[in-house]
Amino acid sequence: MPSGPDAVELFLNAGILCRHGKAEKAGLVATSGLEIPQTPIRISLSADEANKHLRTTMKTIHDTCVKYGKKDDNFVSYANGAIIAGLVKVAGAMIAQVVA
């Protein structure tokens, strides 16, 4: 069940780890990304293969959120991590366009 901003602030102030919608939605996008290429070329991944790809993607998302969201007290803000990771990715793409 989703929590409103006040509840999320309460969780964070209490040191309760809570995931962020951006990271969760990235998992949904990753799942769609696994499904879409299979349809036009009529191949399908086995459930194990799809699960392996999704687990790898979700681990990468988690690791990235931890990298950018870890605070000095080792608490991880998934919200900050997801937002900062997104900004880093967009900035990198913008720089690549200028350099190219």
Secondary structure as GFF3:
##gff-version 3
##sequence-region A 1 100
A	DSSP	alpha_helix	5	13	.	.	.	ID=ss1
A	DSSP	alpha_helix	21	35	.	.	.	ID=ss2
A	DSSP	three_ten_helix	36	38	.	.	.	ID=ss3
A	DSSP	alpha_helix	47	69	.	.	.	ID=ss4
A	DSSP	alpha_helix	78	99	.	.	.	ID=ss5
###
